[in-house]
């Protein structure tokens, strides 16, 4: 039993040379063991992730002519906006300065120096004096009155005219101007007969009325701006009373009132 022969397995052919190693085969196809290369590199740190420079996305190509046109358009738009805002600021400043520029006019007194109606009411010689106050209500600018043309009016007829020139009124202050009128007037030409007849009738009734018409040329002055203005004003229904039918001098009833605009 110790020397039992090995019996081949049925169905398989035994090839004793199959398992024999060939030294040349190992030398050609299986070279000597080579040392492995270094291991995988260490994972990058968090800082390296943030410092990694990703490739920039290429910008679209813009023609130089198109770019210059857009720049010019932006400049023009900014310039127009600037001019618009500048004009708005100047307008607001002008309104603040000149909002209350127009002065006010008040009749202070009306005196009759002479009223001589003779010749059975056909001849008249008369002299009148008026005082008008001009108040500058503007607290930011002074007013220069270049000229005031004052006409004494009776029944829509200008009997005489008086002029006052170059009166300056400081901020929030007032001045008084004096005018003198006479009849007949060398400055006016009209039919005096009809005027005298109507005044004779008013004397019989005991009351006579006049109006003052003022043509004013003025200029408002501030530290920056000067603005010219024209005004037309009327002091209406100035009533004078005769004490009796034989009185030659009528007297004003003292009714002071503001002269109103006639424009």
C-alpha positions as CSV (number, residue, x, y, z in Angstrom):
1,X,0.0,0.0,0.0
2,X,2.9,2.2,0.6
3,X,3.9,2.1,-3.0
4,X,0.6,2.6,-4.7
5,X,0.8,3.7,-8.2
6,X,-0.9,6.9,-9.2
7,X,-3.7,6.2,-11.5
8,X,-4.7,8.7,-14.1
9,X,-8.1,10.3,-13.9
10,X,-10.3,9.3,-16.6
11,X,-11.2,11.9,-19.2
12,X,-8.1,14.1,-18.6
13,X,-4.7,13.7,-20.3
14,X,-1.8,14.1,-18.0
15,X,1.0,16.3,-19.4
16,X,3.9,16.2,-17.0
17,X,5.6,19.1,-18.8
18,X,2.7,21.5,-18.3
19,X,3.7,22.3,-14.8
20,X,7.4,22.6,-15.5
21,X,8.7,26.1,-15.2
22,X,10.7,27.6,-18.0
23,X,13.5,29.9,-16.7
24,X,13.5,31.8,-20.0
25,X,9.8,32.5,-19.7
26,X,10.2,34.2,-16.4
27,X,13.1,36.2,-17.6
28,X,11.3,37.5,-20.7
29,X,7.7,38.0,-19.6
30,X,8.1,38.5,-15.9
31,X,11.0,40.9,-15.2
32,X,12.3,41.4,-11.7
33,X,10.1,43.2,-9.2
34,X,10.2,46.9,-9.5
35,X,9.7,49.2,-6.5
36,X,6.3,50.8,-6.6
37,X,6.2,54.5,-7.2
38,X,5.3,57.0,-4.6
39,X,1.7,56.9,-3.3
40,X,-1.1,59.3,-4.2
41,X,-0.5,63.0,-3.4
42,X,-2.2,64.4,-0.3
43,X,-5.6,66.1,-0.7
44,X,-5.3,69.8,-1.3
45,X,-6.0,72.1,1.6
46,X,-9.1,74.3,1.8
47,X,-7.0,77.4,1.1
48,X,-5.8,75.8,-2.2
49,X,-9.5,75.3,-3.2
50,X,-10.2,79.0,-2.8
51,X,-6.9,80.1,-4.4
52,X,-7.5,78.0,-7.5
53,X,-7.6,80.2,-10.5
54,X,-10.5,79.1,-12.7
55,X,-10.2,80.0,-16.3
56,X,-12.0,83.3,-17.0
57,X,-15.0,83.3,-19.2
58,X,-14.2,85.0,-22.4
59,X,-16.0,88.4,-22.9
60,X,-18.1,88.9,-26.0
61,X,-16.4,90.9,-28.6
62,X,-17.5,94.5,-28.9
63,X,-16.7,96.6,-31.9
64,X,-14.7,99.8,-30.9
65,X,-17.2,102.0,-32.9
66,X,-20.1,100.6,-30.9
67,X,-18.3,101.1,-27.6
68,X,-17.5,104.7,-28.5
69,X,-21.1,105.4,-29.5
70,X,-22.4,104.0,-26.2
71,X,-19.9,106.2,-24.2
72,X,-20.9,109.3,-26.1
73,X,-24.6,108.6,-25.5
74,X,-24.0,108.2,-21.8
75,X,-22.1,111.5,-21.6
76,X,-24.9,113.3,-23.5
77,X,-27.5,111.8,-21.2
78,X,-25.6,112.8,-18.1
79,X,-25.1,116.3,-19.5
80,X,-28.8,116.7,-20.2
81,X,-29.8,115.6,-16.7
82,X,-27.3,118.0,-15.2
83,X,-28.7,120.9,-17.3
84,X,-32.2,120.0,-16.3
85,X,-31.4,119.9,-12.6
86,X,-29.5,123.1,-12.9
87,X,-32.4,124.9,-14.6
88,X,-34.8,123.5,-11.9
89,X,-32.6,124.9,-9.1
90,X,-32.2,128.3,-10.7
91,X,-36.0,128.5,-11.2
92,X,-36.7,127.6,-7.6
93,X,-34.2,130.1,-6.4
94,X,-35.7,132.8,-8.6
95,X,-39.2,132.1,-7.4
96,X,-38.0,132.3,-3.8
97,X,-36.4,135.6,-4.4
98,X,-39.0,137.3,-6.6
99,X,-42.2,135.6,-5.4
100,X,-43.4,138.7,-3.6
101,X,-41.6,141.4,-5.6
102,X,-44.5,143.7,-6.4
103,X,-44.8,146.5,-3.9
104,X,-48.1,147.9,-2.8
105,X,-49.4,151.4,-3.3
106,X,-51.7,153.3,-0.8
107,X,-53.3,156.7,-1.1
108,X,-52.3,158.6,2.0
109,X,-53.7,162.1,1.4
110,X,-55.5,164.2,-1.2
111,X,-55.5,167.9,-0.7
112,X,-57.1,170.7,-2.7
113,X,-54.9,173.8,-2.7
114,X,-57.1,175.8,-5.0
115,X,-60.5,175.3,-6.5
116,X,-61.8,178.5,-8.1
117,X,-64.9,177.9,-10.1
118,X,-66.1,181.2,-11.5
119,X,-67.9,182.8,-14.5
120,X,-71.1,181.1,-13.6
121,X,-69.4,177.7,-13.7
122,X,-67.5,178.2,-17.0
123,X,-64.0,178.9,-15.7
124,X,-62.0,176.7,-13.3
125,X,-58.6,177.0,-11.8
126,X,-57.5,174.3,-9.4
127,X,-54.5,172.8,-7.8
128,X,-54.3,169.4,-6.1
129,X,-51.6,167.5,-4.1
130,X,-51.5,163.8,-3.5
131,X,-49.3,161.6,-1.3
132,X,-49.0,157.9,-2.1
133,X,-47.1,155.4,0.0
134,X,-45.1,152.6,-1.7
135,X,-44.4,149.6,0.5
136,X,-41.9,147.0,-0.4
137,X,-43.2,143.7,1.1
138,X,-40.2,141.7,-0.2
139,X,-37.9,140.7,2.7
140,X,-35.1,139.4,0.3
141,X,-34.7,142.2,-2.3
142,X,-34.9,145.9,-2.6
143,X,-37.0,147.8,-5.2
144,X,-35.8,150.6,-7.4
145,X,-38.7,152.6,-8.8
146,X,-37.4,154.0,-12.0
147,X,-40.5,156.1,-12.7
148,X,-44.0,156.7,-11.5
149,X,-46.4,158.4,-13.9
150,X,-49.4,159.6,-12.0
151,X,-52.5,161.0,-13.8
152,X,-55.4,162.8,-12.1
153,X,-58.6,161.5,-13.7
154,X,-62.0,163.0,-13.7
155,X,-64.8,161.1,-15.4
156,X,-62.3,159.2,-17.6
157,X,-60.5,162.4,-18.6
158,X,-56.9,162.8,-17.5
159,X,-56.7,166.3,-16.2
160,X,-53.0,166.5,-15.5
161,X,-50.0,164.2,-15.1
162,X,-47.0,164.1,-12.7
163,X,-43.7,162.2,-12.7
164,X,-41.5,160.9,-9.9
165,X,-38.2,159.3,-10.8
166,X,-35.6,157.1,-9.2
167,X,-36.9,156.1,-5.8
168,X,-35.3,153.2,-4.0
169,X,-37.1,151.2,-1.4
170,X,-35.2,148.9,0.9
171,X,-36.3,145.5,2.0
172,X,-39.5,145.5,4.0
173,X,-39.8,149.3,4.1
174,X,-41.9,152.0,2.5
175,X,-41.5,155.5,1.1
176,X,-43.9,158.3,0.2
177,X,-44.1,160.1,-3.1
178,X,-45.7,163.6,-3.6
179,X,-47.5,164.6,-6.8
180,X,-48.9,168.0,-7.7
181,X,-51.6,168.6,-10.4
182,X,-53.2,171.8,-11.8
183,X,-56.0,172.7,-14.1
184,X,-55.9,173.9,-16.8
185,X,-52.8,171.8,-17.5
186,X,-50.0,172.5,-20.0
187,X,-49.3,168.8,-20.3
188,X,-52.8,167.8,-21.5
189,X,-55.0,169.0,-24.3
190,X,-58.7,168.3,-24.2
191,X,-62.1,170.0,-24.2
192,X,-62.0,171.8,-20.9
193,X,-65.5,173.3,-21.3
194,X,-67.3,169.9,-20.8
195,X,-65.1,169.1,-17.7
196,X,-65.8,172.5,-16.1
197,X,-69.6,172.1,-16.6
198,X,-69.6,168.6,-15.0
199,X,-67.6,169.9,-12.0
200,X,-70.1,172.8,-11.6
201,X,-72.8,170.2,-11.4
202,X,-70.9,168.1,-8.8
203,X,-70.4,171.3,-6.7
204,X,-74.1,171.8,-6.6
205,X,-74.6,168.2,-5.5
206,X,-71.9,168.8,-2.8
207,X,-69.6,166.0,-3.8
208,X,-66.9,165.4,-6.5
209,X,-64.9,162.2,-7.2
210,X,-61.5,161.7,-8.8
211,X,-59.3,158.7,-9.7
212,X,-55.5,158.3,-9.8
213,X,-53.9,156.2,-12.5
214,X,-50.3,155.1,-11.8
215,X,-47.9,153.7,-14.5
216,X,-45.0,152.3,-12.6
217,X,-41.6,151.0,-13.9
218,X,-39.5,149.3,-11.3
219,X,-36.7,146.9,-10.9
220,X,-36.2,144.3,-8.1
221,X,-32.6,144.0,-7.0
222,X,-30.9,141.2,-5.1
223,X,-27.3,140.2,-4.7
224,X,-27.5,138.0,-7.7
225,X,-30.5,138.9,-9.9
226,X,-32.2,142.0,-11.3
227,X,-35.7,141.8,-12.6
228,X,-37.7,144.6,-14.3
229,X,-41.5,145.0,-13.8
230,X,-44.2,147.2,-15.1
231,X,-47.4,147.9,-13.1
232,X,-50.6,149.8,-13.8
233,X,-52.6,150.8,-10.8
234,X,-55.8,152.7,-10.0
235,X,-56.7,154.5,-6.8
236,X,-60.4,154.8,-7.4
237,X,-63.4,156.8,-6.1
238,X,-61.4,159.5,-4.2
239,X,-64.3,161.5,-2.8
240,X,-64.2,165.2,-1.9
241,X,-67.0,166.9,-0.1
242,X,-68.1,170.6,-0.3
243,X,-69.2,171.8,3.1
244,X,-71.9,174.0,1.5
245,X,-72.9,175.2,-2.0
246,X,-70.8,178.4,-1.5
247,X,-67.6,176.7,-0.5
248,X,-64.8,176.9,-2.9
249,X,-62.5,174.3,-1.4
250,X,-63.7,170.7,-1.2
251,X,-62.1,168.4,1.4
252,X,-61.1,164.8,1.1
253,X,-63.1,162.4,3.3
254,X,-59.9,160.6,4.4
255,X,-60.8,157.2,3.1
256,X,-57.4,155.6,2.6
257,X,-57.3,152.5,0.5
258,X,-55.0,150.4,-1.6
259,X,-54.5,151.2,-5.2
260,X,-55.5,148.1,-7.3
261,X,-54.0,146.6,-10.4
262,X,-55.6,147.6,-13.7
263,X,-53.9,145.1,-15.9
